[in-house]
Every structure is written in structure tokens, then in C-alpha cells.
Amino acid sequence: MSSRSRLRNGLRAGALLLAPAIASANMGNLATTYGVMPSDVATVQALSMFNTQVSTAFYNPAYLARDTRGEMTAGLMHADPNLKADSQNHGTYKVQDDPAQQILLGLRTDLSDITELGQPIVLGLLIGSEKYSQELMAFNSSTAPYGQYFSHGREPLFLSLGIGTNIWRGLAIGFGTRITLHSDAKLYAWSNLSGDTQYEQLDVTAKPVLRPILSMSLDWKETFCPDAECWYNGVETAFAFRGYSYARVSVDANMVIPETIEEPGLFINLSTIDSYQPNTYVFGTQVKKGKWRTGVALEFQEWSKLEDKLTAGHDDIKDVGDLQFRDTFTPRIGVEYEFEPGTGFSGGIAYQESPLETGVNREINYLDARRTIFGLGFHATANRVYGFKHPVRFDLAYQYHAIGERDFRVLSDQESNDDRVKTDGDVSVFAASISMQF
């Protein structure tokens, strides 16, 4: 291999090292893969559009206006994937078993005292960080000769902000944003073939990128039948749109080796994306009767737009895999039973198709399959807790992903690999939170 080729390969590897590495690349994100808070995890997001907790700032910011009380929430989530491939050439091997570990913080507050609009405006803020707050900007994007899973990697930073307000009786609107980081790194140096450098210049920046969240919710009783008992009392509906978002790293590297590669030097320009969330449209409804609350959410994700991102210069790594995506439709059903105010059980089930269109994507070798998701949770409210002036709510939740079987052909020139594999495995998710409303 020539010195120029060695240097080019070294620069490509070093360029990505400018962003700290994580276990594996992924195109999933915390909120839509698992859920934000335990209440979302337990009902597999079927009731998330009608939660009075702060996580509704992401799923349906309009519903923030349903409860003007302040709230502070702290939570932990541990997602443990056990994702395998049954290989024709190599037997069964684990593709991914590295857990995602999130610490989550939420705040909700009424802003009506600082406005002159004469009506409540409620703000919700959500912050999540990987490795229990030890990882904020970790990033990895790579080709894979033996396969990698599409949607179960880590998401170092989750940040969402929303506001909701009532505009008429029972009718509320909300506006929010999902905030992601787009990082840029520039490297310039003189070097010899031994790797010793001089005249180095390194510049790394990260800027926030805001993507919209829009929603509307309707309480049928308050709107159409506020002073009487009607058959649709307890029925609420909502619609939400979440714009596409993703994290991105772009690296420009330039190396000069006197007497080998003279100025202007060898340029390496590399850009790649991670944690992609497609345009998402969600319609949800819930019925609340007595101690029961039942809800359905129908979610449409526009994954086909990701092809344009990968082929339009936004990703210089994944554009070699001829990746093709299809839009997906996910139904979610959830139920909650409160045997006394503030204390009860919840559960849910969802069915999710894979957005991967074909079973062949050379060099990238993403693996993904349909999944059935089950959730179960428990919440309890303590009216008096030593050291607190206000009631405290405790939430626990468990979620299980049963990954379906699907055949893939794994192709790579890195190790002359031509293999046929079948997906297998499951994911277990544990979540807990403590909230104080005031």
C-alpha cells in the first residue's frame, strides 16, 4: 500500500475519532424507540399524547395546557438489547448487547404570570443524557462487514421543549421543538510518515438545530357538551406532527507531508448522520370512564425521506450501501386502571414494521425486522413524603421487544464476506421516575 493510501485511510479513521465513539451506529432515537418517561414506556406510547406528565412536551405539547400545576421529574432508563444473527457461515453470533442507559430530567411550569394574554401558557422541558449523564456528544458511524442493528444504538443527548395553551373550551394547541447537535471539526497539520505532527490546528464546534413539533387536542365534553352528560363524555382526541431531526458530524481534515505530499496537502471531507427521526404524524384518542383509561395511537413515519439525506451528500459513510427505506405505520393500544386516585397499573401493546425496504444493503449491512412491543407499569402517589411539601409520584415500567425473523444477505469487501443471516433476539427496557407536582 502506498504512503498516500496509508495516510488517507489514517485520516479517515482519525477524522471520526474527533467525535468520541459509542458502541454502534444507529438510526433510532430514545423517544420513538422506547418512550421518554416510565408512563410512556409502560403504555408503549399509546397514551403518551394524553399524559399530564412533562413528557407530553414531546408527544403532544398541546396537552400541557390540561394541567397548569408545576412539575419536576427525574428518571432513569436502562434498555438491554440482546440482538443476534443466525448466520449461514458463522453460526449464531451477537450483533449488539451493549445497553443504553439514560438519565432523564423534566420541568413543567405555568408562564401565565409573565404574559398579558389572560390565559395559561404551560412550558415543558425534557433533557436526557446517555450513560447516566456521563455521555453528551458520543458518536459513531461505520460500515460493518458482519451486520449492525438499525435502531437500538445509544442516543447521547435528548432535548425537547414545548408549550401548550387553550384557545377555546376544550380545544388546545401546542408548539415544540426537538433540539439536536450538528458538529463540525477542522484539522490541519504537517506530519512525517512516522505520525509525528507539527503546526497543528484543530477546531471543533457544535451548533443546535431546532426541528418543529406541532399538535392539537380536543376534549369532546368541554367543547360540545360542557353542561350535560353526553355519550362522548370522557373522549379526547389529538393530532401531532414531529419534524425530522438527526445528529450530524462533519469533518474537514488536511495533512501535509513534506517531500511526499506537498501543500495544499491531502484533503479528507467526511460527513455522517445518526439518531434519525423521520417526519412523524400521530393521531390518538382516549376514552376515560370511571377508573379506566383506554387509548389508541396511530403513528405514520416517513422513512422514505432518509434515502434523499444519504444520497445528497449528508452522509459519506452510509451512501455506499444503496439503502432503501419505506414509510411505516405503527398502531399502539394502551390501558390504565387507577384503583384509587394517583395509584394504579398501566400496560400496552404495539406492532412496528421495519423501515428497511430490502434485505441487502452492501457494506452498511443494517439488520432490522418487525417487532411486537409489550409494556407494563405501576404508579403511586404519596401525599405526604418527609422533606417534601407537595405530593410525590413514583413510576416503574417494563417494556419488552420481541424481534421477528427476517432474512438478510450480508455483503462486504472488507473481509470478502458474503453471508446469509436471519434476525433474532429481544430487548428489555426498565424505567423508573420520581415526580413532584406543585
Secondary structure in CASP SS format (residue, H / E / C, confidence):
PFRMAT SS
TARGET T0000
AUTHOR 0000-0000-0000
METHOD secondary structure of the structure
MODEL  1
M C 1.00
S C 1.00
S H 1.00
R H 1.00
S H 1.00
R H 1.00
L H 1.00
R H 1.00
N H 1.00
G H 1.00
L H 1.00
R H 1.00
A H 1.00
G H 1.00
A H 1.00
L H 1.00
L H 1.00
L C 1.00
A C 1.00
P C 1.00
A C 1.00
I C 1.00
A C 1.00
S C 1.00
A C 1.00
N C 1.00
M C 1.00
G C 1.00
N C 1.00
L H 1.00
A H 1.00
T H 1.00
T H 1.00
Y C 1.00
G C 1.00
V C 1.00
M C 1.00
P H 1.00
S H 1.00
D H 1.00
V H 1.00
A H 1.00
T C 1.00
V C 1.00
Q C 1.00
A C 1.00
L C 1.00
S H 1.00
M H 1.00
F H 1.00
N C 1.00
T C 1.00
Q C 1.00
V C 1.00
S C 1.00
T H 1.00
A H 1.00
F H 1.00
Y H 1.00
N C 1.00
P H 1.00
A H 1.00
Y H 1.00
L H 1.00
A H 1.00
R H 1.00
D C 1.00
T C 1.00
R C 1.00
G C 1.00
E E 1.00
M E 1.00
T E 1.00
A E 1.00
G E 1.00
L E 1.00
M E 1.00
H E 1.00
A E 1.00
D E 1.00
P E 1.00
N E 1.00
L E 1.00
K E 1.00
A E 1.00
D E 1.00
S E 1.00
Q C 1.00
N C 1.00
H C 1.00
G E 1.00
T E 1.00
Y E 1.00
K E 1.00
V E 1.00
Q E 1.00
D C 1.00
D C 1.00
P C 1.00
A E 1.00
Q E 1.00
Q E 1.00
I E 1.00
L E 1.00
L E 1.00
G E 1.00
L E 1.00
R E 1.00
T E 1.00
D E 1.00
L C 1.00
S H 1.00
D H 1.00
I H 1.00
T C 1.00
E C 1.00
L C 1.00
G C 1.00
Q C 1.00
P C 1.00
I E 1.00
V E 1.00
L E 1.00
G E 1.00
L E 1.00
L E 1.00
I E 1.00
G E 1.00
S E 1.00
E H 1.00
K H 1.00
Y H 1.00
S H 1.00
Q C 1.00
E E 1.00
L C 1.00
M C 1.00
A C 1.00
F C 1.00
N C 1.00
S C 1.00
S C 1.00
T C 1.00
A C 1.00
P C 1.00
Y C 1.00
G C 1.00
Q E 1.00
Y E 1.00
F C 1.00
S C 1.00
H C 1.00
G C 1.00
R C 1.00
E C 1.00
P C 1.00
L E 1.00
F E 1.00
L E 1.00
S E 1.00
L E 1.00
G E 1.00
I E 1.00
G E 1.00
T E 1.00
N E 1.00
I E 1.00
W E 1.00
R C 1.00
G C 1.00
L E 1.00
A E 1.00
I E 1.00
G E 1.00
F E 1.00
G E 1.00
T E 1.00
R E 1.00
I E 1.00
T E 1.00
L E 1.00
H E 1.00
S E 1.00
D E 1.00
A E 1.00
K E 1.00
L E 1.00
Y E 1.00
A E 1.00
W E 1.00
S E 1.00
N C 1.00
L C 1.00
S C 1.00
G C 1.00
D C 1.00
T E 1.00
Q E 1.00
Y E 1.00
E E 1.00
Q E 1.00
L E 1.00
D E 1.00
V E 1.00
T E 1.00
A E 1.00
K E 1.00
P E 1.00
V E 1.00
L E 1.00
R E 1.00
P E 1.00
I E 1.00
L E 1.00
S E 1.00
M E 1.00
S E 1.00
L E 1.00
D E 1.00
W H 1.00
K H 1.00
E H 1.00
T H 1.00
F H 1.00
C C 1.00
P C 1.00
D C 1.00
A C 1.00
E C 1.00
C C 1.00
W C 1.00
Y C 1.00
N C 1.00
G C 1.00
V E 1.00
E E 1.00
T E 1.00
A E 1.00
F E 1.00
A E 1.00
F E 1.00
R E 1.00
G C 1.00
Y C 1.00
S E 1.00
Y E 1.00
A E 1.00
R E 1.00
V E 1.00
S E 1.00
V E 1.00
D E 1.00
A E 1.00
N E 1.00
M E 1.00
V E 1.00
I E 1.00
P C 1.00
E C 1.00
T C 1.00
I E 1.00
E E 1.00
E E 1.00
P E 1.00
G E 1.00
L E 1.00
F E 1.00
I E 1.00
N E 1.00
L E 1.00
S E 1.00
T E 1.00
I E 1.00
D E 1.00
S E 1.00
Y E 1.00
Q E 1.00
P C 1.00
N E 1.00
T E 1.00
Y E 1.00
V E 1.00
F E 1.00
G E 1.00
T E 1.00
Q E 1.00
V E 1.00
K E 1.00
K E 1.00
G C 1.00
K C 1.00
W E 1.00
R E 1.00
T E 1.00
G E 1.00
V E 1.00
A E 1.00
L E 1.00
E E 1.00
F E 1.00
Q E 1.00
E E 1.00
W C 1.00
S C 1.00
K H 1.00
L H 1.00
E H 1.00
D H 1.00
K H 1.00
L H 1.00
T H 1.00
A C 1.00
G C 1.00
H C 1.00
D C 1.00
D C 1.00
I C 1.00
K H 1.00
D H 1.00
V H 1.00
G C 1.00
D C 1.00
L C 1.00
Q C 1.00
F E 1.00
R C 1.00
D C 1.00
T E 1.00
F E 1.00
T E 1.00
P E 1.00
R E 1.00
I E 1.00
G E 1.00
V E 1.00
E E 1.00
Y E 1.00
E E 1.00
F E 1.00
E E 1.00
P C 1.00
G C 1.00
T E 1.00
G E 1.00
F E 1.00
S E 1.00
G E 1.00
G E 1.00
I E 1.00
A E 1.00
Y E 1.00
Q E 1.00
E C 1.00
S C 1.00
P C 1.00
L E 1.00
E C 1.00
T C 1.00
G C 1.00
V E 1.00
N C 1.00
R C 1.00
E C 1.00
I C 1.00
N C 1.00
Y E 1.00
L E 1.00
D C 1.00
A C 1.00
R C 1.00
R E 1.00
T E 1.00
I E 1.00
F E 1.00
G E 1.00
L E 1.00
G E 1.00
F E 1.00
H E 1.00
A E 1.00
T E 1.00
A E 1.00
N C 1.00
R C 1.00
V C 1.00
Y C 1.00
G C 1.00
F C 1.00
K C 1.00
H C 1.00
P C 1.00
V E 1.00
R E 1.00
F E 1.00
D E 1.00
L E 1.00
A E 1.00
Y E 1.00
Q E 1.00
Y E 1.00
H E 1.00
A E 1.00
I E 1.00
G C 1.00
E C 1.00
R C 1.00
D E 1.00
F E 1.00
R E 1.00
V E 1.00
L E 1.00
S E 1.00
D C 1.00
Q C 1.00
E C 1.00
S C 1.00
N E 1.00
D E 1.00
D E 1.00
R E 1.00
V E 1.00
K E 1.00
T E 1.00
D E 1.00
G E 1.00
D E 1.00
V E 1.00
S E 1.00
V E 1.00
F E 1.00
A E 1.00
A E 1.00
S E 1.00
I E 1.00
S E 1.00
M E 1.00
Q E 1.00
F C 1.00
END
